[in-house]
Amino acid sequence: MNIIKVADLQVGMEFDASVFVEDDVILVPAGVAIREKDLQRLVQWGVEEVTTEGSVIDHTPADVKADFEFFGLSADSDSVHFYKNAVSFLTDIFNRISKKESFNTTAIDTMADLIIKYVREQRNETISLIICSSAGDGYAKSSLNCAILSAVIGVFSHMEDKTLQNLVIGAILHDCGMLRIPEEIRNKNGKLSEPELKTLRMHTLYSYQIMAKELYYSEDVAQIALQHHERWNGAGYPQGIKETEISNEARIVSVADAFEAMVCERPYRNSMTGYFAMKNILSDNSRRFDPAVVKSFISSMGIYPIGSIVLLSNSSIGRVISVHSNTPLRPELMLLIDSDGTEYKDGSGLIVDLLQEKNLFILKALDVKSLATKKG
């Protein structure tokens, strides 16, 4: 019999045997996903542990596992499980918001705390998943990625705990108003007409209303969603405010959201590599983003962001696993393919610190998905 702590359960988890409360009360049958209300019941009952004869069903497709393996990550690692479960949880949350169903926001607060925990304790691997993982899609994955990136900036900036939690909650929910925009507009492949663009831009107001009026978050948290498309030069929307008129948390989410949108695929464009997305943000020249936030983002992520796949001057290929904030062009790498063509999987490659290896340098960043396809 396996004993599982309730704190380790996540919405969307499935087991290959029934899960029991106190040995005789079934929480969920085999193969049935755990719902938010199941977790709420356990909290209300004061239950701290459940039991099962089975184990968690892994729904990760084989090609996704192959991707993780090639990128030097284990598909069974703690951070990978967290990431997949978080995507599943947020998918459920956004479905409820879309249907205007009520739910306990304590679950979102807990998710924000978990994101902060993983950024602090398993920072590099958690960031890697943003670029490497193809687990999940849609607003759930995008919101999770944005929340992780926002947490990275907040932790790097030594933000106070409560402010940091508010930042991550705001990042999780910043685009929830998109669920109130007609699907034919938000997923349109071609150029939006002026009326369509005006409708799409309403999502910031909808997000604010959902957070403040339906989920009862504080004004500070709801303002993050309202202001995340405002620009440093005042050319944004919906209010056209500028510089420090925009909340610091919204300025952080703005940078995180832009980077996430560039590195992850959308229906209307292919993803950029992390390097080119970072170059794009660096070339902003104080138009859209707060230059201080951009500086913190570059220092914490590097010019070649953690998770990026790069080609070295000796023809070896590596994955960026750590960055030096003072020398962003000389990160630490894990080799995936050495100069002799030997391939290393499951994180077994040699660690190369370009700050120490002066004779080596990065030739170029490589497209993650095309590289994985070639290796598959």
C-alpha positions as CSV (number, residue, x, y, z in Angstrom):
1,M,0.0,0.0,0.0
2,N,1.4,3.4,-1.0
3,I,0.8,6.3,1.3
4,I,0.6,9.7,-0.4
5,K,0.5,13.1,1.3
6,V,-2.4,15.3,0.3
7,A,0.0,18.2,-0.1
8,D,1.6,16.2,-3.0
9,L,-1.7,15.7,-4.9
10,Q,-2.5,17.8,-7.9
11,V,-5.6,18.5,-9.9
12,G,-5.6,16.2,-13.0
13,M,-3.5,13.4,-11.4
14,E,-4.7,9.9,-12.3
15,F,-3.7,6.6,-10.6
16,D,-3.8,3.0,-12.0
17,A,-5.6,1.9,-8.8
18,S,-8.3,3.5,-6.7
19,V,-7.3,6.1,-4.1
20,F,-8.7,5.7,-0.6
21,V,-9.3,7.9,2.4
22,E,-8.9,5.9,5.6
23,D,-8.7,2.5,3.7
24,D,-12.4,2.1,2.9
25,V,-13.6,5.4,1.5
26,I,-12.8,5.9,-2.2
27,L,-11.6,9.3,-3.1
28,V,-11.3,8.5,-6.9
29,P,-11.5,5.2,-8.8
30,A,-8.6,4.0,-10.9
31,G,-8.1,6.0,-14.1
32,V,-10.2,9.0,-12.9
33,A,-8.5,12.4,-12.6
34,I,-8.5,14.1,-9.2
35,R,-10.6,17.3,-9.3
36,E,-10.2,20.5,-7.4
37,K,-13.3,19.7,-5.3
38,D,-11.7,16.3,-4.3
39,L,-8.8,18.2,-2.9
40,Q,-11.1,20.7,-1.2
41,R,-13.0,17.8,0.5
42,L,-9.7,16.4,1.9
43,V,-8.8,19.8,3.3
44,Q,-12.3,20.2,4.9
45,W,-12.0,16.8,6.4
46,G,-8.6,17.5,7.8
47,V,-7.1,14.5,5.9
48,E,-3.3,14.7,5.5
49,E,-2.7,11.3,3.7
50,V,-4.4,9.0,1.3
51,T,-3.6,5.4,0.2
52,T,-3.5,3.4,-3.0
53,E,-2.2,0.1,-4.3
54,G,-1.2,1.8,-7.6
55,S,0.9,4.7,-8.8
56,V,0.5,7.9,-10.9
57,I,-0.4,7.3,-14.6
58,D,2.2,9.1,-16.8
59,H,0.4,10.6,-19.8
60,T,3.6,12.1,-21.2
61,P,3.7,11.1,-24.9
62,A,6.7,9.2,-26.1
63,D,8.0,12.0,-28.3
64,V,7.9,14.4,-25.3
65,K,9.9,12.0,-23.3
66,A,12.4,11.8,-26.1
67,D,12.6,15.5,-26.1
68,F,13.4,15.7,-22.4
69,E,15.9,12.9,-22.8
70,F,17.7,14.7,-25.6
71,F,17.8,18.0,-23.7
72,G,19.5,16.3,-20.8
73,L,16.4,16.3,-18.6
74,S,14.7,13.3,-17.0
75,A,11.0,13.0,-17.8
76,D,10.6,11.5,-14.3
77,S,12.3,14.4,-12.4
78,D,10.5,16.3,-9.7
79,S,10.4,19.5,-11.6
80,V,9.0,17.9,-14.7
81,H,6.2,16.3,-12.7
82,F,5.5,19.6,-11.1
83,Y,5.4,21.4,-14.5
84,K,3.0,18.8,-16.1
85,N,0.7,18.8,-13.0
86,A,0.7,22.6,-13.0
87,V,-0.4,22.7,-16.6
88,S,-3.2,20.3,-15.9
89,F,-4.3,22.2,-12.8
90,L,-4.3,25.6,-14.7
91,T,-6.2,24.0,-17.6
92,D,-8.9,23.1,-15.1
93,I,-8.9,26.6,-13.6
94,F,-9.2,28.3,-17.0
95,N,-12.0,26.0,-18.0
96,R,-13.9,27.1,-14.9
97,I,-13.2,30.7,-15.6
98,S,-14.4,30.3,-19.2
99,K,-17.6,28.7,-18.0
100,K,-18.0,31.3,-15.2
101,E,-17.9,28.6,-12.5
102,S,-17.0,29.5,-9.0
103,F,-14.0,28.0,-7.2
104,N,-11.8,28.5,-4.2
105,T,-8.9,30.8,-5.1
106,T,-6.8,29.2,-2.3
107,A,-5.8,26.7,-4.9
108,I,-4.3,29.5,-7.1
109,D,-2.5,31.0,-4.1
110,T,-1.0,27.5,-3.4
111,M,0.1,27.2,-7.0
112,A,1.8,30.6,-6.8
113,D,3.7,29.4,-3.7
114,L,4.7,26.2,-5.5
115,I,6.0,28.2,-8.5
116,I,8.1,30.4,-6.2
117,K,9.4,27.3,-4.3
118,Y,10.5,25.6,-7.5
119,V,12.1,28.8,-8.8
120,R,14.1,29.1,-5.6
121,E,15.0,25.4,-5.1
122,Q,15.2,24.0,-8.7
123,R,15.5,27.2,-10.6
124,N,17.6,26.2,-13.6
125,E,15.7,23.0,-14.4
126,T,12.3,24.8,-13.9
127,I,13.4,27.6,-16.3
128,S,14.6,25.0,-18.8
129,L,11.1,23.5,-19.1
130,I,9.8,26.8,-20.6
131,I,12.0,26.3,-23.7
132,C,12.3,22.5,-23.8
133,S,8.9,21.2,-22.8
134,S,6.1,20.5,-25.3
135,A,3.8,19.3,-22.4
136,G,0.4,21.0,-22.6
137,D,-0.7,24.0,-24.7
138,G,-2.9,27.0,-24.7
139,Y,-3.4,29.6,-21.9
140,A,-2.5,27.1,-19.1
141,K,1.0,26.5,-20.4
142,S,1.6,30.2,-21.4
143,S,0.4,31.4,-18.0
144,L,2.6,28.9,-16.1
145,N,5.6,30.0,-18.2
146,C,4.9,33.7,-17.6
147,A,4.5,33.0,-13.8
148,I,7.8,31.2,-13.7
149,L,9.6,34.0,-15.5
150,S,8.0,36.6,-13.4
151,A,9.0,34.7,-10.2
152,V,12.6,34.5,-11.6
153,I,12.7,38.3,-11.9
154,G,11.0,38.8,-8.5
155,V,13.4,36.5,-6.7
156,F,16.4,38.0,-8.4
157,S,15.2,41.5,-7.3
158,H,14.8,40.3,-3.7
159,M,11.1,41.1,-3.7
160,E,9.3,40.8,-0.4
161,D,7.4,37.5,0.0
162,K,3.9,38.9,-0.1
163,T,4.6,41.1,-3.0
164,L,6.3,38.2,-4.8
165,Q,3.2,36.0,-4.2
166,N,1.0,38.8,-5.6
167,L,3.2,39.1,-8.6
168,V,3.0,35.4,-9.4
169,I,-0.8,35.3,-8.9
170,G,-1.1,38.2,-11.3
171,A,1.1,36.5,-13.8
172,I,-0.9,33.3,-13.6
173,L,-4.2,35.2,-14.3
174,H,-3.0,38.1,-16.4
175,D,-4.6,36.8,-19.6
176,C,-7.7,35.1,-18.1
177,G,-9.8,37.7,-19.8
178,M,-8.8,36.2,-23.2
179,L,-11.3,33.5,-22.3
180,R,-14.1,36.0,-22.7
181,I,-12.9,37.0,-26.2
182,P,-14.5,35.2,-29.2
183,E,-12.4,32.2,-30.2
184,E,-12.4,33.2,-33.9
185,I,-10.7,36.5,-32.9
186,R,-8.1,35.3,-30.4
187,N,-7.0,32.3,-32.6
188,K,-7.2,34.1,-35.9
189,N,-4.2,33.2,-38.2
190,G,-4.4,36.4,-40.4
191,K,-4.2,40.0,-39.5
192,L,-6.9,41.4,-37.2
193,S,-9.2,44.1,-38.5
194,E,-9.4,47.3,-36.4
195,P,-12.7,46.2,-34.8
196,E,-11.2,42.8,-34.0
197,L,-8.1,44.3,-32.6
198,K,-10.2,46.6,-30.4
199,T,-12.2,43.6,-29.1
200,L,-8.9,41.6,-28.4
201,R,-7.5,44.5,-26.4
202,M,-10.6,44.3,-24.1
203,H,-9.0,41.2,-22.6
204,T,-7.0,43.3,-20.1
205,L,-10.3,44.9,-18.8
206,Y,-12.0,41.5,-18.7
207,S,-9.0,40.0,-16.8
208,Y,-9.2,42.9,-14.3
209,Q,-12.9,42.3,-13.8
210,I,-12.6,38.6,-13.3
211,M,-9.8,39.0,-10.8
212,A,-11.4,41.8,-8.8
213,K,-15.1,41.1,-9.1
214,E,-15.4,37.3,-9.5
215,L,-12.3,36.0,-7.7
216,Y,-12.1,38.9,-5.2
217,Y,-8.4,39.5,-5.4
218,S,-7.0,42.8,-4.1
219,E,-6.7,45.9,-6.3
220,D,-2.9,45.5,-6.4
221,V,-3.2,42.0,-7.9
222,A,-6.0,42.8,-10.3
223,Q,-4.0,45.9,-11.6
224,I,-1.3,43.6,-12.8
225,A,-3.7,42.1,-15.4
226,L,-5.1,45.5,-16.3
227,Q,-1.7,47.1,-16.9
228,H,0.4,44.4,-18.4
229,H,0.0,45.8,-21.9
230,E,0.8,49.4,-20.9
231,R,4.1,50.6,-22.3
232,W,7.0,52.4,-20.7
233,N,6.7,55.2,-23.3
234,G,2.9,55.6,-22.8
235,A,1.9,54.0,-26.1
236,G,0.2,50.9,-24.6
237,Y,-3.4,50.1,-23.5
238,P,-6.0,50.3,-22.0
239,Q,-5.1,53.6,-20.1
240,G,-2.1,54.9,-22.0
241,I,-0.1,55.4,-18.8
242,K,3.7,55.4,-18.7
243,E,6.8,54.7,-16.7
244,T,6.2,54.6,-12.9
245,E,2.5,55.2,-13.4
246,I,2.5,51.5,-14.3
247,S,2.8,49.2,-11.2
248,N,6.2,47.5,-10.8
249,E,4.6,44.1,-10.9
250,A,2.8,44.8,-14.2
251,R,6.1,46.0,-15.7
252,I,7.7,42.6,-14.7
253,V,4.8,40.6,-16.2
254,S,5.0,42.6,-19.4
255,V,8.6,41.5,-20.0
256,A,7.9,37.9,-18.9
257,D,4.8,37.7,-21.1
258,A,6.6,39.1,-24.2
259,F,9.5,36.7,-23.8
260,E,7.1,33.7,-23.3
261,A,5.1,34.7,-26.4
262,M,8.3,34.7,-28.5
263,V,9.8,31.4,-27.4
264,C,6.5,29.4,-27.3
265,E,4.5,28.6,-30.4
266,R,1.3,30.5,-31.3
267,P,-1.2,29.5,-34.0
268,Y,0.0,32.5,-36.1
269,R,3.8,32.1,-35.9
270,N,6.6,29.8,-35.1
271,S,8.6,30.2,-31.9
272,M,11.9,32.0,-31.7
273,T,14.9,30.6,-30.0
274,G,15.5,32.0,-26.5
275,Y,18.6,33.9,-27.8
276,F,16.7,35.8,-30.5
277,A,13.8,36.5,-28.1
278,M,16.3,38.0,-25.6
279,K,17.9,40.1,-28.4
280,N,14.4,41.3,-29.3
281,I,13.8,42.4,-25.7
282,L,17.3,44.0,-25.5
283,S,16.6,46.1,-28.6
284,D,13.5,47.7,-27.0
285,N,15.3,50.9,-26.1
286,S,12.9,51.9,-23.3
287,R,9.8,51.9,-25.6
288,R,7.8,49.1,-24.3
289,F,9.6,47.9,-21.2
290,D,11.1,49.3,-18.0
291,P,14.9,49.3,-18.6
292,A,15.5,48.3,-15.0
293,V,13.3,45.3,-15.3
294,V,15.0,44.3,-18.6
295,K,18.4,44.6,-16.9
296,S,17.2,42.3,-14.1
297,F,15.7,39.8,-16.6
298,I,19.0,39.7,-18.7
299,S,21.1,39.3,-15.5
300,S,18.9,36.5,-14.2
301,M,18.3,34.6,-17.5
302,G,21.4,35.4,-19.6
303,I,21.7,36.4,-23.3
304,Y,21.4,32.6,-24.0
305,P,18.6,31.8,-21.6
306,I,18.6,28.7,-19.4
307,G,17.4,25.7,-21.5
308,S,18.7,27.1,-24.8
309,I,20.6,24.7,-27.1
310,V,23.7,26.2,-28.6
311,L,26.5,25.2,-31.0
312,L,30.0,25.7,-29.7
313,S,33.2,26.7,-31.7
314,N,34.5,23.1,-31.5
315,S,31.2,21.7,-33.1
316,S,29.8,20.3,-29.8
317,I,26.2,21.1,-28.8
318,G,25.2,21.9,-25.3
319,R,22.3,23.0,-23.2
320,V,22.6,26.2,-21.1
321,I,22.1,25.1,-17.5
322,S,23.3,28.2,-15.6
323,V,24.3,31.8,-16.3
324,H,26.8,34.3,-14.8
325,S,24.9,37.5,-14.2
326,N,28.0,39.6,-14.9
327,T,29.1,37.7,-18.0
328,P,25.8,36.8,-19.8
329,L,27.6,35.6,-23.0
330,R,29.7,33.0,-21.1
331,P,27.1,30.6,-19.5
332,E,27.6,27.1,-18.1
333,L,26.6,24.3,-20.4
334,M,25.8,20.6,-20.3
335,L,27.1,18.8,-23.4
336,L,24.4,17.0,-25.4
337,I,26.8,16.1,-28.3
338,D,30.5,16.4,-28.0
339,S,33.0,17.4,-30.7
340,D,33.4,13.7,-31.7
341,G,29.6,13.3,-32.3
342,T,29.0,11.2,-29.1
343,E,25.5,11.9,-27.8
344,Y,24.7,12.1,-24.1
345,K,21.3,11.5,-22.6
346,D,19.6,11.9,-19.2
347,G,22.0,14.6,-18.0
348,S,25.2,12.5,-18.4
349,G,27.1,15.0,-20.6
350,L,30.2,16.9,-19.4
351,I,29.6,20.3,-17.7
352,V,31.4,23.1,-19.5
353,D,31.7,26.5,-17.9
354,L,32.6,29.0,-20.7
355,L,33.8,31.4,-18.1
356,Q,36.6,29.0,-17.4
357,E,37.0,27.5,-20.9
358,K,38.4,30.6,-22.6
359,N,39.2,28.9,-25.9
360,L,35.5,27.9,-26.4
361,F,32.7,30.2,-27.4
362,I,29.1,30.0,-28.7
363,L,28.8,30.1,-32.4
364,K,25.0,30.3,-32.5
365,A,21.8,29.3,-30.8
366,L,19.9,26.3,-32.3
367,D,16.2,25.9,-32.8
368,V,15.1,23.4,-30.1
369,K,12.2,21.7,-32.0
370,S,14.0,21.2,-35.3
371,L,17.0,19.8,-33.5
372,A,14.9,17.4,-31.5
373,T,13.1,16.3,-34.7
374,K,16.4,15.6,-36.4
375,K,17.6,13.5,-33.4
376,G,14.4,11.6,-33.2
